[in-house]
C-alpha cells in the first residue's frame, strides 16, 4: 500500500457516520453548480525573488475595494503571503491535507473584504502533494469561491506540476519578471510549460523593478520576441513597476505598498495594473478555480 492509498483509507475512515457507514457525499444541485464563480488570477514567476508575493499583496488590497477577494497561498511548503498582510494564521493548507480541517475552516481574515488561505512554512513535503491531497484542496476552494468576486493565487516559483496546475486552472495568468537575465530565462521556461497545458490562454506579464520605462519596454520587447520566435506565442505586457525603495520599506512594515505608501511610484504603477486586470476579468469567463483544479488534477477516489 502506497502513501496515497493509505491517506484515502484514513480520510474515508474520518468521514464515517456513527453507524459505521460512509457518510453520503454532500448533495450539490444544479443551482449550486451554476453559481457565479469568482474571477481567478494566478500570479506566477519562473524563479523566486522577482517580487511575485509583493505584487499579489498589493493587487489583493486593490481588488478588495471592488469586491470580496481571497488570496490562496499556493507556495505550499514555504508560504509567506500572510507576512505582507500582517497576520499570523493558526491554520493552513497543512491542516487540510492532513485531514484535520477543511479549507473553509483555515480561512484567515486579513483586512476589509480580503481573506487568505495560508500555506505551510518549512514543510518540505507540501511542495509535492499527491493527486488525492490536491483533490482535497480543490474541493475546498470550489466550496467557497462563489462567495468571492476575485480569487488570487500566489503561486510557487518554478515549473513543477503542482505550480503549473494552479496556473492552468486560473482564468488569468500574470507572470512577474525582472530585467535580470536569469529571471527572464526562467519566465520563458514557465511560459513554455504553461502553454503546453493551456493553449487557449494568452498569459500576461509585468516587468518588476525596472530602473526606467525605457528599460521596461526593452525587456518586454525581448521577452515577447523570444516567445514568438520559439513558441509561436506572445504574452501580453500589462505594465511595469519601477524599482522603488518604498517597496522594501513596506515589506519591513508587513504591509502592501499600496496601503503603506500609496503615493509611491510603485504603488501608482500597481494601481494601473489592477485597473487593467479588472478589464481582463470582464473579458474572461469565470470558470471557477476549484472546479478547474479538480479537472486538472483528474483524481478519482478508489473505494474497495
Steps between C-alpha positions, in 0.01 A plus 500: 500500500645835398467833685213628288295181548561517875388865511181408312415233756573733789296776343197282439524357851475853640187551288317198643165557667431368852332197345827408333378578150670746274336841522326590176666758281346845543218557253575765240205601287503669163468847651818459706700376203372790293582756769700805402867430562776740593737621232835333567849639447823305540808713570793288384874525442770280357733561795482626855586857593316679221252665739207271426365499857543879527293540182237256628463682832441836335266363234303326774461826692396692188258240365338467843372855447304366202357198678575224748837345417684183602875442486603135469863446599596218265868501596405205714828425674640850556199727498544864597188676372385552859807709585401786270150495649644524853306197624610181671262222389438221749423254221611440143476261206708259708193441719293435187726237343547329836123468536452712812307789347330606179608797291215715633622433854853626431392835354665802659346846485775740389321835462170642378365284216825300483554145625799267478564127495854457628753242385742300711828652611803274489296188420699339219256229399231763427699591189407164344140420587330186373197519271285402797630790708455746213149361463425591863625854443309539173175380659543750781566791266202404286274496804571861595606692188146600402508730805779710346534731204871435452734213591874570476748212496842593640681225314822322579788591271613250239341247267398213728184308407332636812586860412391471137176330607392805700589728209315282249189506720494882519310733267785749464875440547743782579872425475724725711857541380785744548758628248748245635603248233440199725152626589414543131639157415293336771191701406537363147531146641177546696325639191615203292367243748180692569403540135533125455225464763282799403529567129185713517639746755725796414690584821566856608829620640639791697860618524578571864785707646580678173731800530312692231213473256752455219652198673156351567394541137827349377463198731137453397591510132777243545271267694225522240749457214662186641159351586367568151810357331526176696145440625290670237322677786529852636408580861350846544666769709264655754739756640816546699597582858796726578780408736375682809648503853152550642427139408787387723367718781146362461628143526674590826170648615318178398260695280422519128674802352168637367384537860825586677623750238210568259669800338818314407584430134467125554158536661376718217627247245321219683176698498524527121565125474203422725274717283621314189434165669141600574455539125657157446254345745213659311619344175583156643243243603508418871533120488554436871851435634395206718298335228776538242762377745290189559500437125872569478579259784275237348479306826243223543473336847549125501262331743527125547 
